[in-house]
C-alpha cells in the first residue's frame, strides 16, 4: 500500500509522524482546481543582534546543533533559506546606530559596517555553513540621524534635500558592496521598514509619493550606475495608506493601498526599478489589493510576522498559521518570521516583549523550541524553493495550501481548526488520500 509522508503538530505533540493511505471512492473534501499561482522563494526570519546575544549563551556544540536544526534542509532541519537583516539599528539591536553618523558626509567617506562584524555578519555566516543557498534581504529602520528631522533614530522623517537623497542612495549601495566583500550577497533591499510607523524605536516615515521619487530619481539610478544586481523592493509596507494625524494604522475604512503601492507602481519610471512589494503587520490588508491589481507582473512577499507578546503560546501560533494562509493565498512568495531566537520574554531595546521561534535560557543554557517554530517548519522543511502554489477547492480549501515542488511532489499544508478529529480526503493526480487530522493540528503531507 502506498504510504504518505505526513507530520502534524498541536499543543500536545510536535512534529509527530502519521500515516495517510490511498483509498478509492471516498467523499473528496479537497481537490485541485487547475490554477497555478506564485513560485515560492523560501521561508526564514530576521538576523538581529539580540538573537546573536541569546545564541552566545549556548555551549559551542549546542549552538551548532541549534543552527543545524534551523538551517539544514530536508529531514535534517527546518530548511530556513530566505532571511532578513537590518541596515543599521532596529529595535532588536543591542543599541541604536547607523552606518554613518558623521554629519554632512554626503560622499559617505565615513561609511562603515564595522559594527556589523561584531554580531550580524558572524550570525549570518554561521547560518550559511548549513544553508549554502541562503538568500537575504535588508531594510533600514532609520537613516543616519543627521539626515532626519528630528535628528534622532526614533520618530521623524528624512529631510528630502537633493544632497540627502543622493547620499542616502549611496548609503544603500555601499551597504550592498561592503557586505559583498564580506562574502555575503544581499539579494534584495527594501527601502524602508514600516514607512507608516512613527515610533519610539528606530523608524522613519515616508509617503508613497516620497518613496516613488526616491526610487526613480536616486536609488534605482545609483544601483544601475554601480552595476548592482541586488533587487529593489517597495516595502516593508505596514498599512494600506498614510495619515500622519493618526498614531494607529488600523482605520481601514478611511485609508487605501493606493497611497503606497499603487502610487509607486503606477509610475513607469519608478516601476522599472522595482522587483516586488513587501508587506507586514497592517499591510496584510493591502497585499490582497496589490495581488489583484499587479500580480504576476510584480512579485509579492510577507516581510515580518506579527510579533506576539513574549509568552509564545499555541493560541498565537495558530493565529500565525492564519496569517501564513492569508499572505500566501494573496501571492506572497515567501514568509518571514521576526526574531529567530531570543532570551525569555524577548524584550526589545524599547521594553516590548515579543515572541521568537526559539527561546534560549541564559541560566540553564538551553534552547526551547516554541510553537511558532513548528508552524514555520511545517512549511519551510517541505516546500522547496521554486515550488508553485496550486489552487484548490473543497471543504478544507479555506484551511489548506497546496504546492507542487520542483521534484514533482505535491505538498499539502492543512490546519484542523476544530476541537475534534476531522477526516480529510484529498485528491491529487487521480488518487484519493485519506487523513485523520488531530484536533487543532497543523499538518504537512507530501505525496
N, C-alpha and C positions, 0 to 999 in steps of 0.2 A: 504494500500500500504506500502511495506517495506521501511523504511527510513534509511538513511546512515548518520553516524556521520561524519561531514565534517567542517573543519575550513580552512580559507585562510587568507593570509596577503600580502599586497603590500604597496606601498608608501602612498596610500590614506586611507586604512583601515587595522587594525591589529587584528589577531585572531578573525575574524568575522565568524559567523556560516552561512552555506548554507545548502541546501538540494539537495542531489542527488536522483535518482529514478531508480528503476528496470524497464527495458524495454525488449522487445522481438524483435528479427530480426533486430537489429541495425547493423551498419557497425563498427565492432570491431576495435579499434585502439591501444589496449594494451591487451596482454594475457600472461599467464604463459607458460614457455617453458618446465617445468618439472624438471629443475635443482635446486639444493639446495646448498647453499654455507655456509659462516661462521655463527656461533652463536654469537649474539651480546652481548657485555659486558655492554655497557652503554655510557652515554654522560656527559660531565661536563666541568670544567675549572680549572684554577690554583689558589690555595690559596697563595696570595702574601701579603707582609707587607703593601704595599701602598694601596692595596684593603681594608685591615682591617682599615687602617687610614681613608680612604674615608667613610667606613661604620660608623665610630665613629661620623661623622658629623650629623647623624640622631638621632632624639629622640628615646629612647629605644623601644617604641611601634612601631615606624616606621621601626626600624631595624628588629624587629620580623616579621612585615608584609612583608618586602622585602625578608627575608630569607625563609619564607613560600612560597612565590611566586616562588622562585628559586628551593627549595629542596623538597617540598611536592609532593607526587605522584598523578597520575590520573588527574581528572579535577581540583584539588585544586592548582596545581603548575606545574612548568616546569619539575619536577622529575629529576634534575641533580643528578646522583647517582654514578659517577666514576670521581674522580678529582685528581689533581696533586699538589705536593708541592715540594719546593726546599730543597736540603740538603746543608745548609749554604746559602750564599747570591746568589741572582740572580739580574738582572737589575731592578726589581721592589721590591727589599728590600729597606728599608729606608736608609740603609748604608751597606757597604760591610763587610762581616765577614765569618769566618768558625767556625766549632765546636771544633777546637783545634788549637790555634795559639801559642803553646809552642814549639819552635824549638827543634828538636831531640827527641821529646816524642814518640818514636816508640812503647812503650807499651800502649799509649793512656790513660795514667793516668789522664791527664787534660781534657779529652773529656767532653763536657757539652752541653746540649740543653737548658741551662738557658735562652739564648736569645730568643728561640722559645716560651718560656712560656709567653712572652710579647705580641705576635701577632699571630703567626701561630697556636699554639695549641688552644687558645680560639676561633679563627676563625673557625677552623675545628670542634671543639666541638659544636659551635653554629649550624653549618650545620647538625651535627649528631643528634641534637634534632629533626629534621624534616625528615631527611633521615636516617632511622635506619639501612639500609644495605649499607651505603656509602662505596665504595671501593676506595683505594688510591694507587697512585704510586708516587715515589720520585726519583729525579735525582740531582746530583751536577752540578753546573755551573763551579766551580773551587775547586780543592783540597786545603787543607791548604797551605798557601803561602810558608812555609819553605820546602815543598816538590817539589817546582816548579823552573824552570829556564825560565825567571827571577822570583825572589821571590815576585810576586805581584798577585793580584786577576785577573786582566785582562791580556790578552796575555799569551803566553808561553805554556810550556808542563810540565808534571810530569817527574821528574828525575827518570828513571827506575832502581834504585838500589834495591837489594834484601830487604834491610831494609824498603825502602819507599813502595814497593809493598805490603809487608806483613802488614805494618802499615795501609796502605790505605784500604786494605780488612777488617781489624779490624774496621776501621772508619765506613764503611758501616754497619757492623754487630752491632756495638754499637748504631748507629742511630736507627736501627730497634728495638733493645731491649729496648732502652730508651723510644721510643715512645710507645711501648707495655705497659710499666709501667705507662704511662700516660693514658692508656685506648684507645689508637689509634693504630689499626693494620695496618701496611704497607703491602699491598698485593704484590707489585712489586717494585723492584729497577731497574732503567735504568742507565747503567754505566756512561754515560757522556752526558750532554746536548750539542748537536751540535758539535761533535768532529772535524768537518771541519772548525769551526769558530774561527779564531784568532782575537779576537775582543777587543774593548775598554771597554766593560762590562765584568763581571766575565766570564771566559772561559778557556778552556784547550784543546789543540789539541791532537788527537790520530790517529794513522794509524789503519787499520783493523788488521794488524798483532799484534800490541801492545794490542789492545782490546782482541784479541784471547788469547794471552799469559797471560794477567791479569786474564781473566775469568777462564781459565782452570787451571792455576797454583796457583792462590791466592784467588780470590773472591769466586768461586764455592766451593773449598775445605773448606774455612773458614765457609761459611754458612752451609755446610754439617756437619762439626765438631761441630758446636754450635747448631745443631738441628733446624735451622730456616726454616720455611715453606714459607717464602717470595720468590716469583719468581724472577729470574734474567732475565732481558731483554736486548738484544742488542739494544742500542739506547741512545739518540734520534738522529737518523742519518739525517743529513740535506743536503746531497748531494750524488750523485752516487759514487763519488770517492774522491781522495785526491791529491791535487797538492799544495805543500807549497809555490810555487813561485807565486801563484795567491791569491789576496785578495778576488776576486769574485768567486762564485761557480756556475756559470750558463753556463759553457762551456761544454755542454753535449756531443758534438762530440768527445772530447778528454778525457773523463772520463767514468768510468764504475762502475756499482754496485758491481762488483767482488772484488774491492779493500776493500770493507767493509763487506757487508752481506755475500757474498759467501766465502770470505776468512775465516771468523769465522765459518760459518755453515758447511763448508766442512771439518772442523777438528772435528773428532768424540769425542775427549777428551773435547773440548770446548762445543760441541753441547749437551753433556749430561747434562750440567748445564743450558741451555738456554730454556726459555719457549716461547719466541717470539722476534720479531723485531719491533721497533717503528720508525716511520718516521715523519719528519716535514719539512716545507719550501721546499728547493730544493730536499729533499728526495721524493717528490711526483713523481718524475721521476722513482726513483729506486724501489718504492714499487711494481710497476707492474712487474718488473723482478723477485722480490722475490716471489710474488704471483704465477707467472708462474712456478717457479722452486721449491718452497718449501711448498706451501700450499697443503694439510691441515696438514702436519707434524709440521709446525711452524706457530704459530698464529701471526697475524699482527695487528697493530693499528696505528692510527694517533695521535701524542702526543702534537701538538700545531698548531693552525691555524695561517695563515699569518695575521699580526697584524694591518694592515691599517695605517692611518695617523692621528688619533685622531679626525677626523671630523664625523665619524660614519654615513656614507651615505647609502642610499638604494642601490646605484650602487655597493658599496663594499659588501653589504650584499648579493646581487645577485651573486657576484663573490664567496663569501663563500659557497653559495649553490653549485656552480660548483665544488668546492673543496670537499665538503661532498660527492657529487655524485662520483667523481673520486676515492677518498680514499676507500669508502665503496664498490664500484664496484670492487676494486682491493684487497678485502679481509680484510679491516680494521674492527675489531670487536668493535671499539669504536672511538669516535671523541672528541677531547679536544679543547675547546676554550682556549685562553690565559688568559687575565685578566677578571675575573668575574665582578668586579666593580672598578671604578677609579674616581678621580676628573676630571673636564672638561679638555679636550685635552689629558689627560692620559700621562703626562710627566714622563719619566723614570729618574733614577739617572744619566744617561749619556746624558740627554737632548732630547731624542727621543719621539715625540708624537705618541701614539698608541690608537687603539680602545678598547672598553670594551663593554660587554653586557649591563651593567648598568653604567650610569654617575650619580654621586652624587654631587650636587651643594652645596658647603660648606657655601655659603651665604644664599641661600633660604632654605637650609637644607631639600632638597627633592631629590627623586630618579627619573631618567628619563630612561625609557626602550628604548634602542636603537634598530635599525633594526636587528642587529646580534642576539639579544635576541630572536626575533621572529623566525629567521631562525633555531636557536637551538631548540626552543620549538616545532617546527613542527616535529622534530624527537624525542626529549627526552621525551615529555609528552605522546606519543602514542606507541613508540617502546619499548616493555618491555625487561628487561634483560632476555636473553635466547631465544629471537626471532631469527628466521632463515631467512637469506636473500634468496629470491627466484628469479630465473632467469625469465626474461620477454622479450617479443618480441613485435614488432609493431611500429607504427609511433612515439609513445610517449616513447618508451623504453629508448631513449637517454636522456630523461629529467625526468626519474622516478626511484624510488627504491621501491621494494615491500618486505614486511616481513610477516612471519607468527608468531604471538605471541604464547607463551606457552598456553594461554587460547583458541587457535584455531582461533582467529580473524585475518583477513588479514588487514595489514596497507599499504596504498599506499601513498607515498610522491612524488608529481609531481610538476614541475615548468612549467609555461607557459611563454616562453621567448619572446612572441610576443606582439606588441602594441595593438592587437585586442583580443577579446574574442575567445576562442577555444573550440570546442566540443570534449570531450573525452568520448569514450565508452570502458570501461574496462570489461573484462570477467574473473570472478573468480568462481570456483566451479559450473560451469554450468549456472551461471547467468550473465546477462549483466547489468552494472550500467552506467548510463549516467550522466555526469558532464559538466556544462558550466563553463569553467575556466575564471576568470577575467584576464585582461591584466597584464603582468609582475607580476604574483602572484605565491606564494608558497602555496601549498595545501596539507593537510593531511586528508585522508579519512580512516575510519575504518569500515569494513563490516564483 
